[in-house]
């Protein structure tokens, strides 16, 4: 974009010169100047008034011209109002650096654009005309996981339907002959209001589950009020004579929360969370194999919610994800949210406490290294027992290397007395489900990965195609497969190769293609694994479980 900025400045200067030549004796106007917003806010914009605001939208771009031309017939360009809906400034406003920076962050976080750039032009009259340049990201995405054992999962999503910013996703999964199908919808600007909505429908061979949520869009760390309403339901009823398995599950959970900003400092925003939740669970699952939790679970309670959240307002900058990229912002510091609900459980006539929380930290360890760590915890306490409890931790280290990156990840999870409808661990490990497809549940899980990537093809400092060599260790302890009474321990070391498309923005997760094979294993056969997916990137997926979007 540097040639473009030079052209803007040159054309403005040339226009001023021509005007001075045409009008004899007229005073020559001051030359126009242009600045670009990057990790630092341009000083020349401070104290001025916002003039004309223009959006210059460009369609998708691919490595080869013929592919780019063909892609534009498939991808509908993003409508201009999608970008305008994210802007917190308008013509005539006094220039507010916070409002401008927050608007650009929101646009980049939508994942609709591969490039977002704001250019300001001044002609000496105290007015800054702003031009927002955007380039669409490829919005049709897919995922695929295959293993020799017959486990498979395929997904297809369009995250920018007809250029509206809305998303639709479908996925299908087969595990041991059992099929599941999911459909999800997301509308980031419900009826052109400040509300965001999402809905999910998942069908099984013996029932279905659905969830939906409506919440206010986060415009700024300075938002005084935020509201969220979430609901989920599940109904499953079936009997498998082959395995002598009987399933009868009825479940519903609703929550309404309101957040109020109570303190704003230069480094953090503190919010009090209040609301109410209701949960009904009536579950009975009988099967020949053992289980980690109870076969019968009954919960019915309504409880007030109270909690506290902290949002960091510190930002650093990195410029080494993509060769030649401009500095990109990265939110640093400690963040988190914890809520607690205490109510009366009707089935057992006793007090019950529900905890749901998350805390995370991100720090720049020097100019070429980023560390991020997160902890999640949730569960129910009644008397001296814990039910459906989870404790998860995730660590990641990203380090610049010669013509590439080093990435180290670690994830650990422990579950306590899970409900019968809990089928899979949520530890960050795209290979976990493929290693032991017959086992959908384990008491403990550990995943360690190391990866070295090498830049193969870069495009104008905006994205790069990387090749990668990686190794992963997966360990699952006390895992039941639903057929045997005794738990099993599964361990495997997998090595593989892959391709990644990495963007210049830390909020945009890479698209990954991985091919690997287990070279050492315990309790598992050696098998090839193929996976096309995205996994959480830097600072992604950072919210407590109760606020996760239905998608």
WOURJO-V44100 format. One record per residue. RES is the residue in one small letter. SS is DSSP state (H for helix, E for strand, - for the rest). D_LAST is the distance of its C-alpha to the last C-alpha in Angstrom with 2 decimals. Layout:
BEGIN
res:RES ss:SS d_last:D_LAST
res:RES ss:SS d_last:D_LAST
END
This chain:
BEGIN
res:x ss:- d_last:35.34
res:x ss:H d_last:38.67
res:x ss:H d_last:40.71
res:x ss:H d_last:38.80
res:x ss:H d_last:39.62
res:x ss:H d_last:43.21
res:x ss:H d_last:43.41
res:x ss:H d_last:42.18
res:x ss:H d_last:44.79
res:x ss:H d_last:47.47
res:x ss:H d_last:46.93
res:x ss:H d_last:47.05
res:x ss:H d_last:50.21
res:x ss:H d_last:51.79
res:x ss:H d_last:51.16
res:x ss:H d_last:52.89
res:x ss:H d_last:55.84
res:x ss:H d_last:56.34
res:x ss:H d_last:56.29
res:x ss:H d_last:58.95
res:x ss:H d_last:61.14
res:x ss:H d_last:60.99
res:x ss:- d_last:61.99
res:x ss:- d_last:65.35
res:x ss:- d_last:65.95
res:x ss:- d_last:62.43
res:x ss:- d_last:60.83
res:x ss:- d_last:58.30
res:x ss:- d_last:54.82
res:x ss:- d_last:53.02
res:x ss:- d_last:50.92
res:x ss:- d_last:47.15
res:x ss:E d_last:44.99
res:x ss:E d_last:41.33
res:x ss:E d_last:39.06
res:x ss:E d_last:35.52
res:x ss:- d_last:33.02
res:x ss:- d_last:31.98
res:x ss:- d_last:31.66
res:x ss:- d_last:34.73
res:x ss:- d_last:35.20
res:x ss:- d_last:38.28
res:x ss:H d_last:41.24
res:x ss:H d_last:42.69
res:x ss:H d_last:39.86
res:x ss:- d_last:40.57
res:x ss:- d_last:42.72
res:x ss:- d_last:42.17
res:x ss:E d_last:40.69
res:x ss:E d_last:37.65
res:x ss:E d_last:39.12
res:x ss:E d_last:37.52
res:x ss:E d_last:33.79
res:x ss:E d_last:32.99
res:x ss:E d_last:29.85
res:x ss:E d_last:30.66
res:x ss:E d_last:27.70
res:x ss:E d_last:28.00
res:x ss:- d_last:26.09
res:x ss:- d_last:24.72
res:x ss:- d_last:27.21
res:x ss:- d_last:27.69
res:x ss:- d_last:30.40
res:x ss:- d_last:32.66
res:x ss:H d_last:33.83
res:x ss:H d_last:33.65
res:x ss:H d_last:29.96
res:x ss:H d_last:29.27
res:x ss:H d_last:31.20
res:x ss:H d_last:29.39
res:x ss:H d_last:25.91
res:x ss:H d_last:26.79
res:x ss:H d_last:27.33
res:x ss:H d_last:23.76
res:x ss:- d_last:21.95
res:x ss:- d_last:22.55
res:x ss:- d_last:23.52
res:x ss:- d_last:21.45
res:x ss:- d_last:23.10
res:x ss:H d_last:25.24
res:x ss:H d_last:23.93
res:x ss:H d_last:20.50
res:x ss:H d_last:22.49
res:x ss:H d_last:24.86
res:x ss:- d_last:22.22
res:x ss:- d_last:21.60
res:x ss:- d_last:25.36
res:x ss:- d_last:27.09
res:x ss:- d_last:30.57
res:x ss:- d_last:32.70
res:x ss:- d_last:36.23
res:x ss:- d_last:38.92
res:x ss:- d_last:37.01
res:x ss:E d_last:38.67
res:x ss:- d_last:36.96
res:x ss:- d_last:34.54
res:x ss:H d_last:33.51
res:x ss:H d_last:30.68
res:x ss:H d_last:29.17
res:x ss:H d_last:29.54
res:x ss:H d_last:28.08
res:x ss:H d_last:25.05
res:x ss:H d_last:24.41
res:x ss:H d_last:24.56
res:x ss:H d_last:22.24
res:x ss:H d_last:19.56
res:x ss:H d_last:20.14
res:x ss:H d_last:19.88
res:x ss:H d_last:16.67
res:x ss:- d_last:14.92
res:x ss:- d_last:15.34
res:x ss:- d_last:16.72
res:x ss:E d_last:20.19
res:x ss:E d_last:22.10
res:x ss:E d_last:24.88
res:x ss:E d_last:25.40
res:x ss:E d_last:29.01
res:x ss:E d_last:31.02
res:x ss:E d_last:34.75
res:x ss:E d_last:37.26
res:x ss:E d_last:40.68
res:x ss:E d_last:43.69
res:x ss:- d_last:47.10
res:x ss:- d_last:48.97
res:x ss:- d_last:48.48
res:x ss:- d_last:46.04
res:x ss:E d_last:43.09
res:x ss:E d_last:40.14
res:x ss:E d_last:38.58
res:x ss:E d_last:35.00
res:x ss:E d_last:33.48
res:x ss:E d_last:29.81
res:x ss:E d_last:29.43
res:x ss:E d_last:26.03
res:x ss:E d_last:25.23
res:x ss:E d_last:22.09
res:x ss:- d_last:20.00
res:x ss:- d_last:19.32
res:x ss:- d_last:16.00
res:x ss:E d_last:15.80
res:x ss:E d_last:14.33
res:x ss:E d_last:14.40
res:x ss:E d_last:14.44
res:x ss:E d_last:17.11
res:x ss:E d_last:18.54
res:x ss:E d_last:21.89
res:x ss:E d_last:24.52
res:x ss:- d_last:27.93
res:x ss:- d_last:27.18
res:x ss:- d_last:25.09
res:x ss:- d_last:21.61
res:x ss:E d_last:19.32
res:x ss:E d_last:15.76
res:x ss:E d_last:15.01
res:x ss:E d_last:12.07
res:x ss:E d_last:12.50
res:x ss:E d_last:10.70
res:x ss:E d_last:12.54
res:x ss:- d_last:11.53
res:x ss:- d_last:14.70
res:x ss:H d_last:15.45
res:x ss:H d_last:19.24
res:x ss:H d_last:19.41
res:x ss:- d_last:17.71
res:x ss:- d_last:15.01
res:x ss:- d_last:12.33
res:x ss:E d_last:9.62
res:x ss:E d_last:9.03
res:x ss:E d_last:7.98
res:x ss:E d_last:9.80
res:x ss:E d_last:10.75
res:x ss:E d_last:13.72
res:x ss:E d_last:15.28
res:x ss:E d_last:18.85
res:x ss:E d_last:20.35
res:x ss:- d_last:24.00
res:x ss:- d_last:23.93
res:x ss:E d_last:21.02
res:x ss:E d_last:18.36
res:x ss:E d_last:14.73
res:x ss:E d_last:12.65
res:x ss:E d_last:8.99
res:x ss:E d_last:8.08
res:x ss:E d_last:5.28
res:x ss:E d_last:7.02
res:x ss:E d_last:7.53
res:x ss:E d_last:11.19
res:x ss:- d_last:12.60
res:x ss:- d_last:15.96
res:x ss:H d_last:15.83
res:x ss:H d_last:19.28
res:x ss:H d_last:20.48
res:x ss:- d_last:20.41
res:x ss:- d_last:19.40
res:x ss:E d_last:16.32
res:x ss:E d_last:12.67
res:x ss:E d_last:10.37
res:x ss:E d_last:6.81
res:x ss:E d_last:6.58
res:x ss:E d_last:5.59
res:x ss:E d_last:8.82
res:x ss:E d_last:10.07
res:x ss:E d_last:13.81
res:x ss:E d_last:16.43
res:x ss:- d_last:20.12
res:x ss:- d_last:20.99
res:x ss:E d_last:18.41
res:x ss:E d_last:14.89
res:x ss:E d_last:12.21
res:x ss:E d_last:10.08
res:x ss:E d_last:8.52
res:x ss:E d_last:8.66
res:x ss:E d_last:9.88
res:x ss:E d_last:12.49
res:x ss:E d_last:14.08
res:x ss:E d_last:16.80
res:x ss:- d_last:16.27
res:x ss:- d_last:18.13
res:x ss:- d_last:21.18
res:x ss:- d_last:23.35
res:x ss:- d_last:24.33
res:x ss:- d_last:27.00
res:x ss:- d_last:24.80
res:x ss:- d_last:26.79
res:x ss:E d_last:24.27
res:x ss:E d_last:20.53
res:x ss:E d_last:18.86
res:x ss:E d_last:15.59
res:x ss:E d_last:14.99
res:x ss:E d_last:12.34
res:x ss:E d_last:12.70
res:x ss:E d_last:11.77
res:x ss:E d_last:14.11
res:x ss:E d_last:15.18
res:x ss:E d_last:18.31
res:x ss:E d_last:19.92
res:x ss:E d_last:23.60
res:x ss:E d_last:25.43
res:x ss:E d_last:28.48
res:x ss:E d_last:29.18
res:x ss:- d_last:32.98
res:x ss:- d_last:32.95
res:x ss:- d_last:31.44
res:x ss:- d_last:32.49
res:x ss:E d_last:28.99
res:x ss:E d_last:28.21
res:x ss:E d_last:24.81
res:x ss:E d_last:24.59
res:x ss:E d_last:21.53
res:x ss:E d_last:20.80
res:x ss:E d_last:18.43
res:x ss:E d_last:17.18
res:x ss:E d_last:16.24
res:x ss:E d_last:16.48
res:x ss:E d_last:17.10
res:x ss:E d_last:18.60
res:x ss:E d_last:19.55
res:x ss:E d_last:21.81
res:x ss:E d_last:22.65
res:x ss:E d_last:26.13
res:x ss:E d_last:27.48
res:x ss:E d_last:30.71
res:x ss:E d_last:31.93
res:x ss:E d_last:31.58
res:x ss:- d_last:33.47
res:x ss:- d_last:33.78
res:x ss:- d_last:31.62
res:x ss:E d_last:29.04
res:x ss:E d_last:27.54
res:x ss:E d_last:27.66
res:x ss:E d_last:25.76
res:x ss:E d_last:26.38
res:x ss:E d_last:23.50
res:x ss:E d_last:24.40
res:x ss:E d_last:23.01
res:x ss:E d_last:22.80
res:x ss:E d_last:20.68
res:x ss:E d_last:21.28
res:x ss:E d_last:20.47
res:x ss:E d_last:21.83
res:x ss:E d_last:21.83
res:x ss:E d_last:24.31
res:x ss:E d_last:23.88
res:x ss:E d_last:26.54
res:x ss:E d_last:26.25
res:x ss:E d_last:29.50
res:x ss:- d_last:29.86
res:x ss:- d_last:32.79
res:x ss:- d_last:31.33
res:x ss:- d_last:30.98
res:x ss:- d_last:28.05
res:x ss:- d_last:27.20
res:x ss:- d_last:26.77
res:x ss:- d_last:28.25
res:x ss:- d_last:28.18
res:x ss:E d_last:28.18
res:x ss:E d_last:26.11
res:x ss:E d_last:26.67
res:x ss:E d_last:25.36
res:x ss:E d_last:25.71
res:x ss:E d_last:25.97
res:x ss:E d_last:25.40
res:x ss:E d_last:25.80
res:x ss:E d_last:26.09
res:x ss:E d_last:23.99
res:x ss:E d_last:25.69
res:x ss:E d_last:24.79
res:x ss:E d_last:25.29
res:x ss:E d_last:23.39
res:x ss:E d_last:24.89
res:x ss:E d_last:23.71
res:x ss:E d_last:25.91
res:x ss:- d_last:27.65
res:x ss:E d_last:29.34
res:x ss:E d_last:28.63
res:x ss:E d_last:30.13
res:x ss:E d_last:30.28
res:x ss:E d_last:30.00
res:x ss:- d_last:31.37
res:x ss:- d_last:31.27
res:x ss:- d_last:27.85
res:x ss:- d_last:29.23
res:x ss:- d_last:33.00
res:x ss:- d_last:34.49
res:x ss:- d_last:31.46
res:x ss:- d_last:32.03
res:x ss:- d_last:31.27
res:x ss:E d_last:27.60
res:x ss:E d_last:26.65
res:x ss:E d_last:25.11
res:x ss:E d_last:24.50
res:x ss:E d_last:26.79
res:x ss:E d_last:27.76
res:x ss:E d_last:26.55
res:x ss:E d_last:23.45
res:x ss:E d_last:21.80
res:x ss:E d_last:20.95
res:x ss:E d_last:22.19
res:x ss:E d_last:22.29
res:x ss:E d_last:24.53
res:x ss:E d_last:24.85
res:x ss:E d_last:28.13
res:x ss:E d_last:28.79
res:x ss:E d_last:30.86
res:x ss:E d_last:29.61
res:x ss:- d_last:31.18
res:x ss:- d_last:31.43
res:x ss:- d_last:33.41
res:x ss:- d_last:34.83
res:x ss:E d_last:34.08
res:x ss:E d_last:32.35
res:x ss:E d_last:28.86
res:x ss:E d_last:27.16
res:x ss:E d_last:23.47
res:x ss:E d_last:22.70
res:x ss:E d_last:19.45
res:x ss:E d_last:19.98
res:x ss:E d_last:19.47
res:x ss:E d_last:22.11
res:x ss:E d_last:22.41
res:x ss:E d_last:25.08
res:x ss:E d_last:25.55
res:x ss:E d_last:29.09
res:x ss:E d_last:30.99
res:x ss:- d_last:33.65
res:x ss:- d_last:35.99
res:x ss:- d_last:35.48
res:x ss:- d_last:33.85
res:x ss:E d_last:31.68
res:x ss:E d_last:28.45
res:x ss:E d_last:27.56
res:x ss:E d_last:24.34
res:x ss:E d_last:23.81
res:x ss:E d_last:21.35
res:x ss:E d_last:21.68
res:x ss:E d_last:19.32
res:x ss:E d_last:20.83
res:x ss:E d_last:20.00
res:x ss:E d_last:21.93
res:x ss:E d_last:24.40
res:x ss:E d_last:28.14
res:x ss:E d_last:30.77
res:x ss:- d_last:34.45
res:x ss:- d_last:34.64
res:x ss:E d_last:31.60
res:x ss:E d_last:28.05
res:x ss:E d_last:25.30
res:x ss:E d_last:21.72
res:x ss:E d_last:22.34
res:x ss:E d_last:20.76
res:x ss:E d_last:22.18
res:x ss:E d_last:20.67
res:x ss:E d_last:22.20
res:x ss:E d_last:21.53
res:x ss:E d_last:24.17
res:x ss:E d_last:24.44
res:x ss:E d_last:27.41
res:x ss:E d_last:27.50
res:x ss:E d_last:31.06
res:x ss:E d_last:32.72
res:x ss:E d_last:34.99
res:x ss:- d_last:37.49
res:x ss:- d_last:35.66
res:x ss:E d_last:32.32
res:x ss:E d_last:30.36
res:x ss:E d_last:30.52
res:x ss:E d_last:27.26
res:x ss:E d_last:27.46
res:x ss:E d_last:24.59
res:x ss:E d_last:24.83
res:x ss:E d_last:22.39
res:x ss:E d_last:23.48
res:x ss:E d_last:22.08
res:x ss:E d_last:24.03
res:x ss:E d_last:23.00
res:x ss:E d_last:25.37
res:x ss:- d_last:25.95
res:x ss:- d_last:22.40
res:x ss:- d_last:21.50
res:x ss:- d_last:21.95
res:x ss:- d_last:18.29
res:x ss:- d_last:17.41
res:x ss:- d_last:17.37
res:x ss:- d_last:16.35
res:x ss:- d_last:17.07
res:x ss:- d_last:14.54
res:x ss:- d_last:17.33
res:x ss:- d_last:16.85
res:x ss:- d_last:18.60
res:x ss:- d_last:17.43
res:x ss:- d_last:20.61
res:x ss:H d_last:20.53
res:x ss:H d_last:19.15
res:x ss:H d_last:21.62
res:x ss:H d_last:24.59
res:x ss:- d_last:24.73
res:x ss:- d_last:22.73
res:x ss:- d_last:24.83
res:x ss:- d_last:23.88
res:x ss:- d_last:20.39
res:x ss:E d_last:21.62
res:x ss:E d_last:24.10
res:x ss:E d_last:25.68
res:x ss:E d_last:25.66
res:x ss:E d_last:24.15
res:x ss:E d_last:25.32
res:x ss:E d_last:24.36
res:x ss:E d_last:26.57
res:x ss:E d_last:26.38
res:x ss:E d_last:28.79
res:x ss:E d_last:28.52
res:x ss:E d_last:31.00
res:x ss:E d_last:29.99
res:x ss:E d_last:32.46
res:x ss:E d_last:32.08
res:x ss:E d_last:32.91
res:x ss:E d_last:32.27
res:x ss:E d_last:31.56
res:x ss:E d_last:31.16
res:x ss:- d_last:32.79
res:x ss:- d_last:31.32
res:x ss:- d_last:27.77
res:x ss:E d_last:26.34
res:x ss:E d_last:27.81
res:x ss:E d_last:27.56
res:x ss:E d_last:28.32
res:x ss:E d_last:29.64
res:x ss:E d_last:29.09
res:x ss:E d_last:30.79
res:x ss:E d_last:28.95
res:x ss:E d_last:29.61
res:x ss:E d_last:27.42
res:x ss:E d_last:28.49
res:x ss:E d_last:26.32
res:x ss:E d_last:27.74
res:x ss:E d_last:26.55
res:x ss:E d_last:29.00
res:x ss:E d_last:29.59
res:x ss:E d_last:27.19
res:x ss:E d_last:27.54
res:x ss:- d_last:26.93
res:x ss:- d_last:27.45
res:x ss:- d_last:30.90
res:x ss:- d_last:33.17
res:x ss:- d_last:34.25
res:x ss:- d_last:34.69
res:x ss:- d_last:31.88
res:x ss:E d_last:31.78
res:x ss:E d_last:31.34
res:x ss:E d_last:29.69
res:x ss:E d_last:30.44
res:x ss:E d_last:30.34
res:x ss:E d_last:31.14
res:x ss:E d_last:29.51
res:x ss:E d_last:30.67
res:x ss:E d_last:29.42
res:x ss:E d_last:29.19
res:x ss:E d_last:26.46
res:x ss:E d_last:25.70
res:x ss:E d_last:23.46
res:x ss:E d_last:22.92
res:x ss:E d_last:23.05
res:x ss:E d_last:22.86
res:x ss:- d_last:25.21
res:x ss:- d_last:22.60
res:x ss:- d_last:21.47
res:x ss:- d_last:18.03
res:x ss:- d_last:17.23
res:x ss:- d_last:16.29
res:x ss:- d_last:18.67
res:x ss:E d_last:18.18
res:x ss:E d_last:19.95
res:x ss:E d_last:22.05
res:x ss:E d_last:23.67
res:x ss:E d_last:26.45
res:x ss:E d_last:27.98
res:x ss:E d_last:30.21
res:x ss:E d_last:31.04
res:x ss:E d_last:34.60
res:x ss:E d_last:35.07
res:x ss:E d_last:33.53
res:x ss:E d_last:34.40
res:x ss:- d_last:33.52
res:x ss:- d_last:31.61
res:x ss:- d_last:32.92
res:x ss:- d_last:32.95
res:x ss:- d_last:30.38
res:x ss:E d_last:28.93
res:x ss:E d_last:25.28
res:x ss:E d_last:23.51
res:x ss:E d_last:20.10
res:x ss:E d_last:18.41
res:x ss:E d_last:15.48
res:x ss:- d_last:14.53
res:x ss:- d_last:14.88
res:x ss:- d_last:14.75
res:x ss:- d_last:17.71
res:x ss:- d_last:20.02
res:x ss:- d_last:18.63
res:x ss:- d_last:14.92
res:x ss:- d_last:12.44
res:x ss:- d_last:15.18
res:x ss:- d_last:14.31
res:x ss:- d_last:15.12
res:x ss:H d_last:12.97
res:x ss:H d_last:13.25
res:x ss:H d_last:11.74
res:x ss:- d_last:8.53
res:x ss:- d_last:5.80
res:x ss:- d_last:3.78
res:x ss:- d_last:0.00
END
